[in-house]
Amino acid sequence: TMPKVQPPTPRMAEELANALGISEVIMAPVVMGEAGEEALLRSTTATAAAHMPRLIADSYMVGVGWGRSVYNAALQLPYTKGPKKLFIPLVNNFAYTVPSLQTSVIMSYFGERFRSNCYYLNISHQPRKKGERTEAELENIRQLTVFWDALDAAIFGLSSPEQLIVSEVYSDLWQGGLDVECPDEQSMRFECMGQVYCEDGSYVGVNKNYDLIALDLKRLRSIKKSICIGSGLDKVKSLIYAARLGFYNVLITDGVTAAAMLK
C-alpha cells in the first residue's frame, strides 16, 4: 500500500504566518508515521527547492547561507529560466569535510540551476589572528560588503542550541580552550551562520582565533525577502525566536514542525 501523505492546510500556514508576524509560511507535506528529523528534512527541502524559483523570481542580488537545510534544497533545485541573478555568500566556507558548511558549494548549485553568476569569497575559516589577511583577501571582502548592502533576498537556515552543542564544529570552535568565552548554554537561543544569538540580545561568534566572515544577523531585517528553511521539533523554539526578532519574513517548514510551533 502507498504511504499516507498528510497534505498541509493553507489555513494552518496562514495561522502560523500571522502568529509569527511574517508574510508567508510554506508547509511541506508529511508522510504519516514519518516524523523523524531526516524525513522532515527531506520533505521540507524538496518543497523549498520547488518554491524557490517563485520566491526569488523578482530578486537580483541573492544571499546564500549554509547548513543542511539550504544544502539539501540546493541539490534539488529545478533548472529555471529568467533574468540572471547574482548569488552572494552570506558566510565563508566552514569546516573542511562537511559539504553543507561549504557556502561556495551550495551557491554553485543556485548559480547553475538559475543559469546565473556567483560571487565567490575565496577565504575559508582558518586559525589566524586579525590583521593577517592579504591585500587580495581584503579586496575580496570589501567587494562582498558592497554586495551585502544591495541584497534583495537571503536564503538561510539555523540550528537550535541542542543541535549546536552536539556538533563537532561547536566543540572545535566554541569550546576549543582558546581566548574566547564559551556561550552559556542556558542563554543560547539559536545559531545562524556561525553566530550564536543569546537571550540578552548579544551574539557570540566563533572563537576569535578563527577567521569568520559573515553577515551581521540584524541586517536580515532590512532585506526585502528573507527566507528561512527549517524543520524538526528541535528547532521549534529557535524558529519562533528568530521570527520574533524579525530575522526572516518567509518560512519553509513541514506540517509537524508548523503544528508544534503553533501549539
C-alpha positions as CSV (number, residue, x, y, z in Angstrom):
1,T,0.0,0.0,0.0
2,M,1.1,3.6,-0.7
3,P,2.2,5.6,2.4
4,K,-0.5,8.0,3.5
5,V,0.6,11.6,2.9
6,Q,-0.9,14.4,5.1
7,P,-1.1,17.5,2.9
8,P,-0.5,20.8,4.5
9,T,-3.6,23.0,5.1
10,P,-3.5,26.6,3.8
11,R,-5.3,27.7,7.0
12,M,-2.6,26.3,9.3
13,A,0.1,28.1,7.2
14,E,-1.8,31.4,7.3
15,E,-2.4,31.0,11.0
16,L,1.3,30.4,11.7
17,A,2.4,33.3,9.5
18,N,0.0,35.6,11.4
19,A,1.2,34.3,14.8
20,L,4.9,34.9,13.8
21,G,4.2,38.2,12.2
22,I,5.7,37.2,8.8
23,S,4.5,37.4,5.2
24,E,4.4,33.7,4.3
25,V,4.7,30.2,5.6
26,I,5.2,27.4,3.1
27,M,4.4,23.9,4.6
28,A,5.8,20.6,3.2
29,P,3.5,17.5,3.2
30,V,4.3,14.9,5.8
31,V,4.1,11.1,5.3
32,M,2.0,9.7,8.2
33,G,4.2,7.9,10.7
34,E,7.3,9.6,9.5
35,A,8.0,12.4,11.9
36,G,11.8,11.8,12.3
37,E,14.2,14.6,11.7
38,E,15.5,13.1,8.4
39,A,12.1,12.5,6.9
40,L,11.0,16.1,7.8
41,L,14.2,17.5,6.3
42,R,13.7,15.6,3.1
43,S,10.1,16.8,2.7
44,T,10.9,20.4,3.7
45,T,14.0,20.8,1.4
46,A,12.1,19.3,-1.6
47,T,9.3,21.8,-1.0
48,A,11.8,24.6,-0.6
49,A,13.5,23.7,-3.9
50,A,10.2,23.6,-5.7
51,H,9.1,27.1,-4.4
52,M,12.4,28.8,-4.8
53,P,12.0,29.9,-8.4
54,R,8.8,31.7,-7.4
55,L,10.2,33.2,-4.2
56,I,13.2,34.8,-5.8
57,A,11.8,35.5,-9.2
58,D,11.9,39.3,-8.7
59,S,15.2,39.3,-6.8
60,Y,18.6,40.1,-8.4
61,M,21.1,40.1,-5.5
62,V,20.5,36.9,-3.6
63,G,22.5,36.0,-0.4
64,V,23.0,32.3,0.4
65,G,23.9,30.8,3.8
66,W,25.0,27.3,4.8
67,G,23.6,24.3,6.7
68,R,21.9,21.0,5.9
69,S,18.5,22.6,5.0
70,V,19.9,25.1,2.5
71,Y,22.4,22.5,1.1
72,N,19.7,19.8,0.5
73,A,17.3,22.4,-1.0
74,A,20.1,23.5,-3.4
75,L,20.7,19.9,-4.5
76,Q,17.1,19.6,-5.6
77,L,16.6,23.0,-7.4
78,P,15.0,22.8,-10.8
79,Y,16.6,24.4,-13.8
80,T,14.9,27.8,-14.1
81,K,14.8,30.3,-17.0
82,G,14.5,34.0,-16.3
83,P,16.6,37.2,-15.7
84,K,20.1,36.5,-14.5
85,K,20.8,36.9,-10.8
86,L,24.0,37.3,-8.7
87,F,24.3,34.9,-5.8
88,I,26.4,36.2,-2.9
89,P,27.7,34.2,0.1
90,L,26.3,35.3,3.5
91,V,29.2,33.5,5.3
92,N,32.5,32.0,4.3
93,N,33.2,28.3,3.9
94,F,33.4,26.4,7.1
95,A,34.9,23.0,8.1
96,Y,37.0,21.0,5.6
97,T,35.0,17.8,5.3
98,V,31.3,18.9,5.6
99,P,29.7,19.9,2.3
100,S,26.7,21.5,3.9
101,L,29.1,24.1,5.5
102,Q,30.8,25.0,2.3
103,T,28.9,28.0,1.1
104,S,30.7,28.1,-2.2
105,V,29.4,24.6,-3.0
106,I,25.8,25.4,-2.1
107,M,25.9,28.7,-4.0
108,S,27.3,26.9,-7.1
109,Y,24.1,24.8,-7.3
110,F,22.0,28.0,-7.2
111,G,24.1,29.6,-9.9
112,E,23.9,26.6,-12.1
113,R,20.2,25.9,-11.8
114,F,19.2,29.6,-12.2
115,R,21.8,30.0,-15.1
116,S,23.3,32.8,-13.1
117,N,26.6,34.1,-11.7
118,C,28.1,33.8,-8.2
119,Y,30.5,36.0,-6.3
120,Y,32.9,33.6,-4.5
121,L,34.6,34.5,-1.3
122,N,37.9,32.8,-1.6
123,I,38.6,32.8,2.1
124,S,37.7,29.8,4.3
125,H,37.6,30.0,8.0
126,Q,41.0,29.2,9.4
127,P,43.1,29.7,12.5
128,R,44.7,33.1,12.2
129,K,44.8,36.4,14.1
130,K,43.3,39.6,12.9
131,G,45.4,41.6,10.5
132,E,46.9,38.5,8.8
133,R,44.7,38.8,5.7
134,T,46.4,39.6,2.4
135,E,45.5,42.7,0.3
136,A,43.8,40.4,-2.2
137,E,41.7,38.9,0.6
138,L,40.8,42.4,1.9
139,E,39.7,43.5,-1.5
140,N,37.6,40.3,-1.8
141,I,35.8,41.2,1.5
142,R,35.4,44.8,0.5
143,Q,33.5,43.8,-2.7
144,L,31.5,41.3,-0.7
145,T,30.3,44.0,1.8
146,V,29.2,46.2,-1.2
147,F,27.1,43.3,-2.5
148,W,25.7,42.8,1.1
149,D,24.4,46.4,1.1
150,A,22.5,45.7,-2.1
151,L,20.9,42.3,-1.2
152,D,17.2,41.9,-2.0
153,A,16.9,38.3,-0.9
154,A,18.6,36.0,1.6
155,I,18.3,32.2,2.0
156,F,19.5,30.5,5.2
157,G,18.8,28.0,8.0
158,L,19.5,27.9,11.7
159,S,20.4,25.5,14.4
160,S,18.9,25.1,17.8
161,P,21.2,25.1,20.9
162,E,20.6,21.3,21.3
163,Q,21.8,20.7,17.7
164,L,24.7,23.0,18.0
165,I,26.1,21.6,21.3
166,V,26.3,18.0,19.8
167,S,28.1,19.2,16.6
168,E,31.8,18.8,16.1
169,V,32.1,22.3,14.9
170,Y,30.8,23.7,18.2
171,S,33.2,21.7,20.3
172,D,36.1,22.6,18.0
173,L,35.5,26.3,17.6
174,W,33.5,27.5,20.7
175,Q,34.9,25.1,23.3
176,G,38.5,24.9,21.9
177,G,40.0,26.3,25.0
178,L,41.4,29.4,23.2
179,D,40.9,33.0,24.2
180,V,37.1,33.4,23.9
181,E,34.4,32.8,26.4
182,C,32.1,29.9,25.5
183,P,28.4,31.0,25.3
184,D,26.3,30.0,28.3
185,E,24.2,27.1,27.1
186,Q,21.2,28.2,29.1
187,S,21.0,31.6,27.4
188,M,21.6,30.3,23.8
189,R,18.5,30.7,21.5
190,F,19.8,29.7,18.1
191,E,22.9,29.6,15.9
192,C,22.9,31.1,12.4
193,M,25.9,31.3,10.0
194,G,28.4,30.9,12.8
195,Q,26.8,33.4,15.2
196,V,25.1,32.2,18.4
197,Y,22.2,34.5,19.4
198,C,21.7,34.7,23.2
199,E,18.7,35.6,25.3
200,D,20.0,39.1,26.2
201,G,20.4,40.0,22.5
202,S,24.1,39.5,22.4
203,Y,26.0,37.5,19.8
204,V,28.7,35.0,20.4
205,G,30.7,34.5,17.2
206,V,33.1,31.6,16.7
207,N,36.4,31.6,18.5
208,K,38.2,34.9,17.6
209,N,41.3,33.0,16.6
210,Y,39.3,31.8,13.6
211,D,38.6,34.0,10.6
212,L,34.8,34.0,10.3
213,I,33.3,36.4,7.7
214,A,29.5,36.6,8.0
215,L,26.6,39.0,7.5
216,D,25.5,40.5,10.8
217,L,22.2,38.7,11.6
218,K,20.4,42.0,12.4
219,R,20.9,43.1,8.8
220,L,18.5,40.3,7.8
221,R,15.7,42.5,9.0
222,S,16.2,45.1,6.2
223,I,16.3,42.5,3.3
224,K,13.1,42.5,1.3
225,K,12.8,38.7,1.1
226,S,14.5,36.9,4.0
227,I,13.8,33.1,3.6
228,C,14.4,30.7,6.4
229,I,14.3,26.9,5.7
230,G,13.9,24.9,8.9
231,S,12.3,21.7,10.1
232,G,12.3,19.4,13.1
233,L,10.9,19.6,16.6
234,D,14.4,20.5,17.9
235,K,14.1,23.8,16.0
236,V,10.6,24.9,17.1
237,K,11.6,27.4,19.8
238,S,14.6,28.7,17.7
239,L,12.4,29.3,14.7
240,I,9.8,31.2,16.8
241,Y,12.6,33.3,18.4
242,A,14.2,34.2,15.1
243,A,10.9,35.2,13.6
244,R,10.0,37.4,16.6
245,L,13.4,39.2,16.1
246,G,12.4,39.9,12.5
247,F,15.3,37.8,11.0
248,Y,13.0,36.2,8.4
249,N,9.7,37.0,6.7
250,V,9.3,33.7,4.8
251,L,9.4,30.3,6.5
252,I,9.6,27.0,4.7
253,T,8.9,24.1,7.1
254,D,6.8,21.0,7.4
255,G,3.4,20.2,8.9
256,V,4.7,18.5,12.0
257,T,7.1,21.4,12.9
258,A,4.4,24.0,12.0
259,A,1.8,22.4,14.3
260,A,4.3,22.3,17.1
261,M,5.2,26.0,16.6
262,L,1.5,27.0,16.7
263,K,1.0,24.9,19.9
